[in-house]
Amino acid sequence: MPQQSDPTTDTDPRHATLSVTNLGGIDTATVEFSLGVTLLTGRNATNRTSLLRALNGALGGTAPTLKSDADEGHVTLTLGDDEFTRTVTRTGIERDGTPYTDAETLVDSFVTLLEDNPARRAVERGDDLHDVIMRPVDTEAIERRIRDLREEKQELEAERDRVEQRRDTLPQLEERRHTLQEEIASIDEELDTLRDEVAAVEADAEAAEDAEALVDDLDARRQELQRTEDDIELVESELDALRDDLETAHADRDAVPDETHDDRTDIETEVESLREQKRHLETTISSLRTIVEFNDDLLAKNGHDLPGIDPDDEAVTAALAPDETQNVVCWTCGSRVEQGAIADRLDDLRAVIEDKQAERADLTERIEALEDDRHTLEQQQRRREELDRKIERTEEKIDQREQRLDDLESKAAELREEIRDLEAEVAETEALRESDLLETYEQLSELQYERGQRTQEHEEVADEIAEIEALPTPSDLEAQLDELSTELERERTRIADLEAEAVEQFNDHMDEILDVLGFENLARVWIERKTDDGGRGPPETVFDLNVVREAETGTVYEDVIAHLSESEREVVGLVVALAGYLAHDAYEAVPFMLLDSLEAIDSNRIAALIDYFADYAPHLVVALLPEDAEGLSADYERLTADALTA
């Protein structure tokens, strides 16, 4: 249990300085707190709550609000050599800085016990206290840890099984190692015997060695010849495949029609000529359309503005309703012609336009056909170039393989010649190789090889035994599994343990507080932890707050929270917060507790309540009215709110 005399934080909390600028109702203020209880006294509306909210922000709780006439506000908490800051700006109400802790929910719920504290309000409204007390618990993190532990446990169990399986092989390995040691000793005895036999006929040793060397050399040459003949067969197969590829490439190349530069040039020249004709036609069509549209516009005016018509003439009436026989002055040549003749001429021009359009369409079709021909020629050219490159590469590969084949055949011929010579020499030494000395050397060689095999196997078995013996013992692995199982069970029950701890803390401290504060007719207030699945989904835990009153006659009876007085509800809410403060070890994360809005509680009980809470936080900062502060110990530090007024 935390005490004033035993600070639990890494930073020395004995002296604290708080500087506030433009937050709440404070322009600027700096106050200091000594270890223990600090009473912040003053009347209402003297910015005591603003100071506590600023301190709450510096500790890591909800950031304080900016002063209404400021664009930026700051709070700095100095503890020893460390500084913790929060900055609030007007733009988007940004909050920045490095607070004492990043556990905002913990600070808001159980460190800063102001009027709007969640625990106090939950009691006041009669809400379920479980959500309030368990709010700082990161259930997702606990579930992730449970999954990690479960996977780690499964891996460790698999490792234990593997170790047990390998240790089960130790008896067989030990037996095999002993057998190999005996076999090596037996081989050593045979080797010693054979060496003694060789020593007796040492004079023929050099000759026997030479004869054996000839046999080995002959065998090596035969193997090399076999490899060379295999290489020859492989190269010949590659040559056949390359020659087939070359033949196919030549056939494909011959199948592609040849084109000349003149073919493409002729096509391009013809295309350009046709495009030029098409451009002339389009110009002519555009000009003719302009003429027709212009004359259509003039004729469409019903002759009112046609040249040759006098507006004052009696013919005006006829002009307003012209017919095709009316004479008009031609606006192009100046002669008088019938209006119908002009319309006929325009029809002729339209026919000309249609002919020109048909001619343009024919030119377009011819251009597209020539473009297709040119595209085909380009594709054929690319195909010819690709096949030419393939033919060239294939011919190079054929040349390389033919040169390789010549080299291999020359080498094979040389090897055959060497083999013939060696076979003749081996035949001459056959008698020597059949002697006992040669057989003895062969036995020596075989035994030495066999001893090497046994020695290597013996080393491998010894290494495997050492590796198995170096593995963790089953008891060590079982101990680790027990630790993991314990931690896994602890994580699984962590939430339930926290719930039980919070309930126990509340019930114990509530009993003590009732005795200390002396509520005459309030016999007991306690939390009962219940699990209710409601018939839907996983079961949920609820904290049922119970009240028992005692009548003047000594009779006790159950009551409800709604019937508690305001003073009683405030006390219960504060004790709920204290229970959460202790259950979550908040005193280890934050060396402060802040109290405000205690006016509903009478002065004597406020004094007793503060004395009680002072045992559980290194710094207890309490905002009080002057008259409520009078009954508290003179040893408590006092700060007046005069310096906080804006």
SEBA-451980 format. One line per 5 residues: number of its first residue (from 1); their letters; for each residue x, y, z of C-alpha. Coordinates in nm, 4 decimals, padded with zeros to 6 digits, always signed. Layout:
BEGIN
NUM	a	X:Y:Z; ...;
***
This chain:
BEGIN
1	mpqqs	+00.0000:+00.0000:+00.0000; +00.1507:+00.3381:-00.0984; +00.2413:+00.5811:+00.1797; +00.3579:+00.9427:+00.1848; +00.6931:+00.8393:+00.3234;
6	dpttd	+00.7575:+00.5800:+00.0491; +00.7461:+00.7455:-00.2948; +00.6894:+00.4875:-00.5643; +00.7895:+00.6778:-00.8765; +01.1294:+00.7002:-01.0465;
11	tdprh	+01.1124:+01.0808:-01.0424; +01.1586:+01.2347:-00.6949; +00.8094:+01.3674:-00.6081; +00.9049:+01.5621:-00.2959; +00.8898:+01.8977:-00.4692;
16	atlsv	+00.6738:+01.9897:-00.7682; +00.6253:+02.3154:-00.9595; +00.3300:+02.3839:-01.1883; +00.3294:+02.6727:-01.4404; +00.0080:+02.7544:-01.6292;
21	tnlgg	-00.0471:+03.0046:-01.9118; -00.3773:+03.0844:-02.0881; -00.5682:+02.7764:-01.9757; -00.9202:+02.7724:-01.8326; -00.9607:+03.1106:-01.6625;
26	idtat	-00.5885:+03.1564:-01.5834; -00.3700:+03.4111:-01.7585; -00.0499:+03.2981:-01.5942; +00.0265:+03.1306:-01.2633; +00.3042:+02.9291:-01.0996;
31	vefsl	+00.2506:+02.7221:-00.7850; +00.4624:+02.4749:-00.5911; +00.3618:+02.1546:-00.4135; +00.5525:+01.9807:-00.1400; +00.5210:+01.6099:-00.0685;
36	gvtll	+00.1921:+01.5315:+00.1077; -00.1312:+01.7297:+00.1179; -00.1675:+02.0684:-00.0521; -00.4862:+02.2640:+00.0174; -00.5847:+02.5016:-00.2614;
41	tgrna	-00.8210:+02.7405:-00.0827; -01.0458:+03.0108:-00.2205; -01.3985:+03.1056:-00.3050; -01.5831:+02.9733:-00.6050; -01.4892:+03.1117:-00.9491;
46	tnrts	-01.1264:+03.1714:-00.8438; -00.9785:+02.9315:-01.1028; -00.8948:+02.6554:-00.8560; -01.0592:+02.3993:-01.0870; -00.8769:+02.5482:-01.3877;
51	llral	-00.5484:+02.4883:-01.2076; -00.6430:+02.1283:-01.1267; -00.7506:+02.0638:-01.4864; -00.4203:+02.2064:-01.6111; -00.2349:+01.9783:-01.3682;
56	ngalg	-00.4500:+01.6875:-01.4908; -00.3374:+01.7614:-01.8474; +00.0307:+01.7736:-01.7478; -00.0079:+01.4381:-01.5700; -00.1470:+01.2802:-01.8874;
61	gtapt	-00.5222:+01.3145:-01.8488; -00.7593:+01.5000:-02.0796; -00.5903:+01.8154:-02.2071; -00.7176:+02.1385:-02.0502; -00.9263:+02.3922:-02.2408;
66	lksda	-00.7763:+02.7058:-02.3905; -00.8556:+03.0454:-02.2418; -01.1280:+03.2044:-02.4545; -00.9202:+03.5118:-02.5505; -00.5942:+03.3255:-02.6229;
71	deghv	-00.4600:+03.1419:-02.9287; -00.2251:+02.9121:-02.7373; -00.1914:+02.7834:-02.3831; +00.0729:+02.5889:-02.1922; +00.1149:+02.3906:-01.8723;
76	tltlg	+00.4481:+02.2646:-01.7366; +00.4926:+02.0307:-01.4390; +00.8440:+02.0106:-01.2951; +00.9329:+01.7155:-01.0718; +01.2961:+01.7115:-00.9672;
81	ddeft	+01.5014:+01.7482:-01.2856; +01.2198:+01.6379:-01.5171; +00.9646:+01.8544:-01.6990; +00.6285:+01.7450:-01.8378; +00.4365:+01.9749:-02.0705;
86	rtvtr	+00.1108:+02.0103:-02.2636; +00.0308:+02.2728:-02.5250; -00.3181:+02.3638:-02.6498; -00.3692:+02.5750:-02.9633; -00.6737:+02.7404:-03.1091;
91	tgier	-00.6381:+02.5850:-03.4563; -00.8333:+02.2628:-03.4409; -00.7858:+02.2618:-03.0605; -00.4571:+02.0770:-03.1077; -00.2963:+01.9171:-02.8054;
96	dgtpy	+00.0752:+01.8520:-02.7989; +00.3626:+01.7950:-02.5558; +00.5048:+01.5264:-02.3278; +00.2824:+01.4534:-02.0253; +00.3891:+01.2565:-01.7187;
101	tdaet	+00.2181:+00.9409:-01.8504; +00.0284:+00.8398:-02.1604; -00.2319:+00.6489:-01.9547; -00.5015:+00.9117:-02.0088; -00.7938:+00.6920:-01.9029;
106	lvdsf	-00.6191:+00.5962:-01.5783; -00.5530:+00.9617:-01.4907; -00.9031:+01.0802:-01.5782; -01.0712:+00.7927:-01.3940; -00.8741:+00.7535:-01.0720;
111	vtlle	-00.6228:+01.0383:-01.0295; -00.8265:+01.3506:-01.1020; -01.1366:+01.3273:-00.8842; -01.3116:+01.6478:-00.9897; -01.6849:+01.7032:-01.0087;
116	dnpar	-01.7138:+01.5295:-01.3488; -01.5017:+01.2301:-01.2490; -01.6527:+00.9130:-01.4047; -01.6643:+00.7230:-01.0741; -01.8380:+01.0068:-00.8883;
121	raver	-02.0863:+01.0592:-01.1706; -02.1597:+00.6859:-01.2016; -02.2553:+00.6702:-00.8347; -02.4616:+00.9849:-00.8677; -02.6536:+00.8435:-01.1668;
126	gddlh	-02.6730:+00.4872:-01.0348; -02.4764:+00.3470:-01.3320; -02.2968:+00.0109:-01.3308; -01.9589:+00.0672:-01.1662; -01.7898:-00.2207:-01.3480;
131	dvimr	-01.7374:-00.0224:-01.6694; -01.5902:+00.2687:-01.4739; -01.3498:+00.0658:-01.2604; -01.2324:-00.1606:-01.5473; -01.2044:+00.1158:-01.8083;
136	pvdte	-00.8203:+00.1418:-01.8024; -00.7792:-00.2330:-01.8653; -00.6658:-00.3049:-02.2240; -00.8597:-00.6264:-02.2764; -00.7375:-00.6568:-02.6367;
141	aierr	-00.3758:-00.6458:-02.5179; -00.4516:-00.9136:-02.2582; -00.6138:-01.1322:-02.5236; -00.3135:-01.0833:-02.7538; -00.0813:-01.1810:-02.4687;
146	irdlr	-00.2922:-01.4910:-02.4024; -00.2647:-01.5896:-02.7701; +00.1124:-01.5334:-02.7651; +00.1531:-01.7389:-02.4481; -00.0618:-02.0170:-02.5889;
151	eekqe	+00.1509:-02.0326:-02.9053; +00.4716:-02.0205:-02.7009; +00.3399:-02.3027:-02.4823; +00.2571:-02.5132:-02.7877; +00.6069:-02.4568:-02.9294;
156	leaer	+00.7663:-02.5474:-02.5965; +00.5545:-02.8633:-02.5721; +00.6679:-02.9608:-02.9216; +01.0289:-02.8946:-02.8181; +00.9817:-03.1070:-02.5067;
161	drveq	+00.8432:-03.3947:-02.7135; +01.1321:-03.3655:-02.9588; +01.3883:-03.3676:-02.6764; +01.2238:-03.6686:-02.5152; +01.2255:-03.8544:-02.8474;
166	rrdtl	+01.5927:-03.7780:-02.9013; +01.6848:-03.8746:-02.5452; +01.5044:-04.2043:-02.5970; +01.7637:-04.2837:-02.8652; +02.0590:-04.2405:-02.6243;
171	pqlee	+02.0763:-04.6078:-02.5159; +02.0914:-04.7248:-02.8780; +02.3500:-04.4581:-02.9613; +02.5642:-04.5527:-02.6612; +02.5460:-04.9183:-02.7621;
176	rrhtl	+02.6403:-04.8285:-03.1205; +02.9355:-04.6204:-03.0014; +03.0620:-04.9126:-02.7897; +03.0233:-05.1517:-03.0843; +03.2159:-04.9181:-03.3136;
181	qeeia	+03.4970:-04.8870:-03.0597; +03.5283:-05.2669:-03.0491; +03.5205:-05.2921:-03.4305; +03.7922:-05.0247:-03.4630; +04.0080:-05.2099:-03.2091;
186	sidee	+03.9596:-05.5376:-03.4019; +04.0542:-05.3695:-03.7308; +04.3645:-05.2230:-03.5673; +04.4702:-05.5745:-03.4636; +04.4262:-05.7024:-03.8210;
191	ldtlr	+04.6194:-05.4048:-03.9567; +04.9081:-05.4753:-03.7210; +04.9174:-05.8400:-03.8352; +04.9177:-05.7446:-04.2035; +05.1868:-05.4830:-04.1518;
196	devaa	+05.4037:-05.7509:-03.9931; +05.3514:-05.9707:-04.3005; +05.4410:-05.6845:-04.5330; +05.7585:-05.6120:-04.3397; +05.8755:-05.9703:-04.4007;
201	veada	+05.8719:-05.9245:-04.7786; +05.9522:-05.5517:-04.7965; +06.1934:-05.6060:-05.0860; +05.9019:-05.6571:-05.3287; +05.6980:-05.3696:-05.1920;
206	eaaed	+05.8073:-05.1115:-05.4477; +05.7405:-05.3405:-05.7386; +05.4002:-05.4339:-05.6014; +05.3135:-05.0705:-05.5539; +05.4134:-04.9910:-05.9100;
211	aealv	+05.2016:-05.2810:-06.0400; +04.9023:-05.1617:-05.8395; +04.9594:-04.8064:-05.9588; +04.9451:-04.9313:-06.3204; +04.6078:-05.0940:-06.2540;
216	ddlda	+04.4778:-04.7779:-06.0880; +04.6089:-04.5666:-06.3763; +04.4476:-04.7969:-06.6305; +04.1157:-04.7798:-06.4477; +04.1377:-04.4002:-06.4306;
221	rrqel	+04.2064:-04.3751:-06.8048; +03.9153:-04.6054:-06.8856; +03.6829:-04.3933:-06.6706; +03.8097:-04.0752:-06.8376; +03.7553:-04.2328:-07.1810;
226	qrted	+03.3995:-04.3247:-07.0819; +03.3304:-03.9678:-06.9695; +03.4808:-03.8346:-07.2948; +03.2679:-04.0678:-07.5071; +02.9608:-03.9587:-07.3083;
231	dielv	+03.0520:-03.5957:-07.3805; +03.0945:-03.6794:-07.7521; +02.7510:-03.8382:-07.7596; +02.6015:-03.5340:-07.5854; +02.7689:-03.2866:-07.8251;
236	eseld	+02.6578:-03.4894:-08.1287; +02.3012:-03.4835:-07.9955; +02.3245:-03.1062:-07.9475; +02.4616:-03.0672:-08.3036; +02.1722:-03.2665:-08.4481;
241	alrdd	+01.9230:-03.0476:-08.2640; +02.1012:-02.7268:-08.3727; +02.1137:-02.8389:-08.7378; +01.7403:-02.9126:-08.7237; +01.6811:-02.5661:-08.5778;
246	letah	+01.8964:-02.4098:-08.8535; +01.7069:-02.5948:-09.1249; +01.3744:-02.4859:-08.9791; +01.4959:-02.1239:-08.9522; +01.6093:-02.1243:-09.3184;
251	adrda	+01.2727:-02.2676:-09.4234; +01.0911:-02.0017:-09.2249; +01.3194:-01.7340:-09.3752; +01.2494:-01.8562:-09.7289; +00.8754:-01.8528:-09.6574;
256	vpdet	+00.8833:-01.4804:-09.5832; +00.8405:-01.2824:-09.9086; +01.1288:-01.0540:-09.9959; +01.0633:-00.6895:-10.0285; +01.2708:-00.4190:-10.1836;
261	hddrt	+01.3286:-00.0670:-10.0736; +01.1520:+00.0458:-10.3879; +00.8336:-00.1382:-10.2820; +00.8045:+00.0614:-09.9625; +00.9146:+00.3817:-10.1359;
266	diete	+00.6486:+00.3375:-10.4053; +00.3816:+00.2787:-10.1431; +00.4877:+00.5812:-09.9400; +00.5008:+00.7965:-10.2571; +00.1567:+00.6807:-10.3632;
271	veslr	+00.0150:+00.7358:-10.0144; +00.1516:+01.0887:-10.0028; +00.0099:+01.1600:-10.3504; -00.3328:+01.0274:-10.2510; -00.3262:+01.2283:-09.9298;
276	eqkrh	-00.2448:+01.5425:-10.1313; -00.5405:+01.4689:-10.3633; -00.7595:+01.4126:-10.0605; -00.6525:+01.7469:-09.9089; -00.7379:+01.9237:-10.2415;
281	letti	-01.0771:+01.7522:-10.2476; -01.1502:+01.8507:-09.8881; -01.0585:+02.2121:-09.9693; -01.2880:+02.2067:-10.2754; -01.5727:+02.0447:-10.0783;
286	sslrt	-01.5346:+02.3041:-09.8029; -01.5405:+02.5913:-10.0531; -01.8463:+02.4526:-10.2326; -02.0276:+02.3998:-09.9051; -01.9565:+02.7607:-09.8098;
291	ivefn	-02.1011:+02.8848:-10.1428; -02.4128:+02.6670:-10.1118; -02.4720:+02.7636:-09.7490; -02.4260:+03.1365:-09.8325; -02.6761:+03.1227:-10.1214;
296	ddlla	-02.9174:+02.9118:-09.9187; -02.9112:+03.1803:-09.6511; -02.9897:+03.4543:-09.9090; -03.2710:+03.2555:-10.0659; -03.4078:+03.1704:-09.7216;
301	knghd	-03.4776:+03.5420:-09.6620; -03.7762:+03.5125:-09.9017; -03.6254:+03.7671:-10.1369; -03.6754:+04.0691:-09.9128; -03.3094:+04.1618:-09.9258;
306	lpgid	-03.2359:+04.0160:-10.2693; -03.0536:+04.2492:-10.5072; -03.2728:+04.4155:-10.7673; -03.5850:+04.4473:-10.5559; -03.6962:+04.8029:-10.4728;
311	pddea	-03.8702:+04.8200:-10.1364; -04.0949:+05.1056:-10.2614; -04.1908:+04.9140:-10.5697; -04.5257:+04.7445:-10.6001; -04.3229:+04.4296:-10.6490;
316	vtaal	-04.2357:+04.4317:-10.2799; -04.5580:+04.2548:-10.2057; -04.4678:+03.9884:-10.4539; -04.1157:+03.9682:-10.3098; -04.2580:+03.8874:-09.9700;
321	apdet	-04.4099:+03.5794:-10.1296; -04.1671:+03.5066:-10.4135; -04.2005:+03.2241:-10.6597; -03.9382:+03.0548:-10.8719; -04.0225:+03.2677:-11.1836;
326	qnvvc	-03.9419:+03.6001:-11.0208; -03.6471:+03.7823:-11.1745; -03.3673:+03.8960:-10.9460; -03.0273:+04.0540:-11.0027; -02.7567:+03.7896:-10.9649;
331	wtcgs	-02.5284:+03.8972:-10.6799; -02.2323:+03.7277:-10.8401; -02.2468:+03.8456:-11.2071; -02.4978:+04.1363:-11.1910; -02.7384:+04.0070:-11.4618;
336	rveqg	-03.1089:+03.9476:-11.4030; -03.2037:+03.5833:-11.3711; -03.4950:+03.3861:-11.2391; -03.4748:+03.2899:-10.8763; -03.5548:+02.9288:-10.9713;
341	aiadr	-03.2488:+02.9198:-11.1947; -03.0307:+03.0076:-10.8955; -03.1898:+02.7271:-10.6928; -03.1246:+02.4843:-10.9803; -02.7635:+02.5929:-10.9919;
346	lddlr	-02.7319:+02.5305:-10.6182; -02.8705:+02.1792:-10.6680; -02.6032:+02.1242:-10.9291; -02.3405:+02.2386:-10.6807; -02.4765:+01.9965:-10.4184;
351	avied	-02.4481:+01.7155:-10.6713; -02.0883:+01.8194:-10.7328; -02.0224:+01.8137:-10.3578; -02.1632:+01.4602:-10.3336; -01.9402:+01.3493:-10.6214;
356	kqaer	-01.6388:+01.5037:-10.4522; -01.7294:+01.3359:-10.1225; -01.7572:+00.9988:-10.2987; -01.4204:+01.0616:-10.4587; -01.2733:+01.1515:-10.1165;
361	adlte	-01.4150:+00.8310:-09.9647; -01.2564:+00.6299:-10.2462; -00.9226:+00.8023:-10.1812; -00.9532:+00.7289:-09.8089; -01.0155:+00.3606:-09.8812;
366	rieal	-00.7152:+00.3436:-10.1149; -00.4932:+00.5168:-09.8551; -00.6000:+00.2717:-09.5843; -00.5332:-00.0249:-09.8161; -00.1847:+00.1093:-09.8937;
371	eddrh	-00.1214:+00.1675:-09.5224; -00.2133:-00.1974:-09.4575; +00.0286:-00.3043:-09.7330; +00.3041:-00.0944:-09.5812; +00.2334:-00.2408:-09.2334;
376	tleqq	+00.2505:-00.5921:-09.3816; +00.5848:-00.5114:-09.5457; +00.7209:-00.3784:-09.2143; +00.6103:-00.6957:-09.0310; +00.7760:-00.9087:-09.2984;
381	qrrre	+01.0945:-00.7037:-09.2660; +01.1014:-00.7520:-08.8860; +01.0358:-01.1255:-08.9277; +01.3208:-01.1575:-09.1804; +01.5592:-00.9711:-08.9498;
386	eldrk	+01.4579:-01.1882:-08.6519; +01.5120:-01.5094:-08.8531; +01.8442:-01.3805:-08.9856; +01.9637:-01.3211:-08.6297; +01.8436:-01.6661:-08.5238;
391	ierte	+02.0241:-01.8284:-08.8166; +02.3417:-01.6410:-08.7311; +02.3276:-01.7452:-08.3630; +02.2518:-02.1069:-08.4527; +02.5432:-02.1220:-08.6976;
396	ekidq	+02.7738:-01.9827:-08.4270; +02.6557:-02.2516:-08.1835; +02.7069:-02.5202:-08.4478; +03.0632:-02.3972:-08.5062; +03.1295:-02.4070:-08.1311;
401	reqrl	+02.9859:-02.7586:-08.0957; +03.1820:-02.8850:-08.3990; +03.5028:-02.7459:-08.2517; +03.4146:-02.9043:-07.9165; +03.3450:-03.2364:-08.0933;
406	ddles	+03.6811:-03.2244:-08.2700; +03.8575:-03.1629:-07.9402; +03.6714:-03.4456:-07.7668; +03.7407:-03.6924:-08.0492; +04.1103:-03.6021:-08.0424;
411	kaael	+04.1144:-03.6518:-07.6662; +03.9334:-03.9882:-07.7004; +04.1874:-04.1051:-07.9556; +04.4745:-04.0115:-07.7245; +04.3081:-04.1932:-07.4314;
416	reeir	+04.2538:-04.5085:-07.6389; +04.6218:-04.5060:-07.7279; +04.7230:-04.4631:-07.3628; +04.4860:-04.7425:-07.2565; +04.6391:-04.9821:-07.5096;
421	dleae	+04.9856:-04.9073:-07.3736; +04.8740:-04.9465:-07.0105; +04.6932:-05.2725:-07.0842; +05.0193:-05.4106:-07.2254; +05.2129:-05.3043:-06.9156;
426	vaete	+04.9478:-05.4425:-06.6791; +04.9613:-05.7759:-06.8602; +05.3380:-05.7887:-06.7988; +05.2928:-05.7373:-06.4190; +05.0036:-05.9763:-06.3763;
431	alres	+05.2156:-06.2359:-06.1986; +05.3373:-05.9825:-05.9454; +04.9884:-05.8566:-05.8777; +04.8709:-06.2092:-05.8085; +05.1354:-06.2597:-05.5417;
436	dllet	+05.0576:-06.2663:-05.1703; +05.2253:-05.9275:-05.1235; +04.9886:-05.7560:-05.3596; +04.6896:-05.9246:-05.1937; +04.8248:-05.8170:-04.8559;
441	yeqls	+04.8458:-05.4568:-04.9759; +04.4916:-05.4754:-05.1026; +04.3764:-05.6116:-04.7663; +04.5651:-05.3300:-04.5919; +04.3994:-05.0735:-04.8148;
446	elqye	+04.0534:-05.2179:-04.7576; +04.1055:-05.2378:-04.3833; +04.2341:-04.8802:-04.3687; +03.9304:-04.7638:-04.5655; +03.6997:-04.9659:-04.3394;
451	rgqrt	+03.8710:-04.8235:-04.0304; +03.8210:-04.4713:-04.1658; +03.4513:-04.5428:-04.2202; +03.4119:-04.6798:-03.8692; +03.6057:-04.3875:-03.7198;
456	qehee	+03.3906:-04.1345:-03.9033; +03.0717:-04.3092:-03.7918; +03.2069:-04.3234:-03.4350; +03.2695:-03.9472:-03.4399; +02.9214:-03.8810:-03.5778;
461	vadei	+02.7611:-04.0973:-03.3087; +02.9702:-03.9269:-03.0389; +02.8709:-03.5815:-03.1728; +02.5035:-03.6798:-03.1741; +02.5299:-03.8093:-02.8161;
466	aeiea	+02.6984:-03.4844:-02.7079; +02.4307:-03.2811:-02.8877; +02.1507:-03.4733:-02.7163; +02.3199:-03.4454:-02.3769; +02.3478:-03.0679:-02.4314;
471	lptps	+01.9708:-03.0369:-02.4876; +01.7581:-02.9036:-02.2023; +01.6525:-03.1713:-01.9603; +01.2858:-03.2720:-01.9565; +01.2636:-03.1360:-01.6032;
476	dleaq	+01.3904:-02.7950:-01.7205; +01.1391:-02.7904:-02.0041; +00.8620:-02.8986:-01.7702; +00.9600:-02.6166:-01.5343; +00.9395:-02.3682:-01.8241;
481	ldels	+00.6045:-02.5131:-01.9237; +00.4822:-02.4763:-01.5659; +00.5918:-02.1111:-01.5679; +00.4160:-02.0511:-01.9003; +00.1037:-02.2279:-01.7777;
486	teler	+00.1091:-02.0186:-01.4620; +00.1517:-01.6967:-01.6590; -00.1159:-01.8042:-01.9057; -00.3560:-01.8764:-01.6207; -00.2598:-01.5464:-01.4587;
491	ertri	-00.3387:-01.3608:-01.7816; -00.6634:-01.5525:-01.8205; -00.7694:-01.4555:-01.4686; -00.6115:-01.1108:-01.4765; -00.9348:-00.9267:-01.5453;
496	adlea	-01.1225:-01.1320:-01.2869; -00.8425:-01.0688:-01.0339; -00.8577:-00.6960:-01.1041; -01.2331:-00.7029:-01.0592; -01.2002:-00.8924:-00.7332;
501	eaveq	-00.9204:-00.6596:-00.6166; -01.1284:-00.3495:-00.6959; -01.4326:-00.4894:-00.5133; -01.2209:-00.5841:-00.2117; -01.0521:-00.2433:-00.2043;
506	fndhm	-01.3866:-00.0635:-00.2210; -01.5531:-00.2786:+00.0439; -01.2586:-00.2525:+00.2861; -01.2128:+00.1219:+00.2438; -01.5867:+00.1879:+00.2450;
511	deild	-01.6141:+00.0139:+00.5824; -01.3241:+00.2197:+00.7166; -01.4586:+00.5466:+00.5723; -01.8016:+00.4899:+00.7265; -01.6367:+00.4404:+01.0645;
516	vlgfe	-01.4145:+00.7458:+01.0190; -01.6889:+00.9787:+00.8920; -01.9515:+00.8552:+01.1320; -02.2657:+00.8383:+00.9145; -02.5137:+00.7430:+01.1898;
521	nlarv	-02.7799:+00.5573:+00.9924; -02.5592:+00.4224:+00.7142; -02.4591:+00.0771:+00.8389; -02.2834:-00.0582:+00.5334; -02.2204:+00.0099:+00.1629;
526	wierk	-02.0577:-00.2638:-00.0411; -02.0149:-00.3935:-00.3974; -02.1196:-00.7441:-00.4939; -01.9503:-00.8846:-00.8030; -02.1986:-01.0751:-01.0205;
531	tddgg	-02.1844:-01.2492:-01.3560; -02.4874:-01.2134:-01.5779; -02.5052:-01.3558:-01.9288; -02.8567:-01.2259:-01.9848; -02.9182:-01.5248:-02.2082;
536	rgppe	-02.7292:-01.3521:-02.4923; -02.3610:-01.3779:-02.5836; -02.0700:-01.4254:-02.3416; -02.1316:-01.3593:-01.9701; -02.0722:-01.0062:-01.8440;
541	tvfdl	-01.9603:-00.8968:-01.4995; -02.1563:-00.6298:-01.3133; -02.0799:-00.4531:-00.9868; -02.3979:-00.4392:-00.7803; -02.3776:-00.1557:-00.5257;
546	nvvre	-02.5661:-00.2410:-00.2074; -02.6732:-00.0139:+00.0813; -02.7812:-00.1144:+00.4305; -02.9162:+00.1459:+00.6715; -02.9655:+00.1242:+01.0463;
551	aetgt	-03.2740:+00.2764:+01.2074; -03.2653:+00.4533:+01.5457; -03.4105:+00.1375:+01.6951; -03.1091:-00.0618:+01.5765; -03.3032:-00.2361:+01.2982;
556	vyedv	-03.1114:-00.2685:+00.9687; -03.2724:-00.2674:+00.6272; -03.1662:-00.2526:+00.2652; -03.1839:+00.0730:+00.0763; -03.0952:+00.1963:-00.2729;
561	iahls	-02.8336:+00.4419:-00.3936; -03.1005:+00.6830:-00.5115; -03.2057:+00.7339:-00.1479; -02.8561:+00.8366:-00.0351; -02.8013:+01.1986:+00.0471;
566	esere	-02.5823:+01.4076:-00.1796; -02.3060:+01.3965:+00.0810; -02.3285:+01.0182:+00.1075; -02.3230:+00.9735:-00.2697; -02.0157:+01.1953:-00.3017;
571	vvglv	-01.8327:+00.9920:-00.0382; -01.9245:+00.6638:-00.2093; -01.8095:+00.7992:-00.5473; -01.4747:+00.9076:-00.4011; -01.4225:+00.5673:-00.2422;
576	valag	-01.5014:+00.3984:-00.5769; -01.2321:+00.6143:-00.7356; -00.9885:+00.5322:-00.4529; -01.0559:+00.1608:-00.5039; -00.9734:+00.1955:-00.8726;
581	ylahd	-00.6638:+00.4017:-00.7868; -00.5338:+00.1187:-00.5687; -00.6547:-00.1776:-00.7772; -00.4834:-00.0427:-01.0904; -00.1709:+00.0649:-00.8973;
586	ayeav	-00.2240:+00.4187:-01.0222; +00.0102:+00.5482:-00.7505; +00.2948:+00.3696:-00.9350; +00.2140:+00.5520:-01.2594; +00.1209:+00.8956:-01.1211;
591	pfmll	+00.2364:+01.0430:-00.7848; -00.0706:+01.2696:-00.7575; -00.4361:+01.2639:-00.6633; -00.6587:+01.5695:-00.7188; -00.9814:+01.6455:-00.5296;
596	dslea	-01.2392:+01.9148:-00.6002; -01.6090:+01.9953:-00.5479; -01.6392:+01.8604:-00.1934; -01.8874:+02.1283:-00.0820; -02.1694:+01.8742:-00.0481;
601	idsnr	-01.9767:+01.7110:+00.2400; -01.9675:+01.8882:+00.5763; -01.6356:+02.0369:+00.6944; -01.5600:+01.7801:+00.9653; -01.6094:+01.4907:+00.7298;
606	iaali	-01.4044:+01.6658:+00.4579; -01.1173:+01.6873:+00.7072; -01.1468:+01.3191:+00.7967; -01.1794:+01.2216:+00.4313; -00.8640:+01.4134:+00.3312;
611	dyfad	-00.6711:+01.2679:+00.6256; -00.7750:+00.9222:+00.5062; -00.6896:+00.9804:+00.1368; -00.3535:+01.1375:+00.2300; -00.2155:+00.7905:+00.3085;
616	yaphl	-00.2492:+00.6717:-00.0507; -00.0870:+00.9342:-00.2788; +00.2534:+01.1071:-00.2571; +00.0841:+01.4355:-00.3597; -00.2779:+01.5032:-00.2656;
621	vvall	-00.3989:+01.8392:-00.4029; -00.7431:+01.9463:-00.2749; -00.9505:+02.2495:-00.3772; -01.1509:+02.3753:-00.0751; -01.3527:+02.6702:+00.0399;
626	pedae	-01.1705:+02.8663:+00.3144; -01.4191:+02.7590:+00.5812; -01.3827:+02.3916:+00.4877; -01.0032:+02.4185:+00.5065; -01.0078:+02.5576:+00.8613;
631	glsad	-01.0717:+02.2207:+01.0213; -00.7742:+02.0472:+00.8560; -00.4314:+01.9882:+01.0027; -00.2041:+02.2904:+01.0192; +00.0756:+02.0686:+00.8852;
636	yerlt	-00.0870:+02.0621:+00.5440; +00.0544:+02.3072:+00.2905; -00.1889:+02.5822:+00.1929; -00.2087:+02.7822:-00.1276; -00.4602:+03.0600:-00.1788;
641	adalt	-00.6358:+03.1059:-00.5100; -00.5608:+03.4803:-00.5247; -00.2720:+03.4273:-00.7672; -00.4945:+03.2264:-01.0023; -00.7597:+03.4872:-01.0757;
646	a	-00.7427:+03.6113:-01.4351;
***
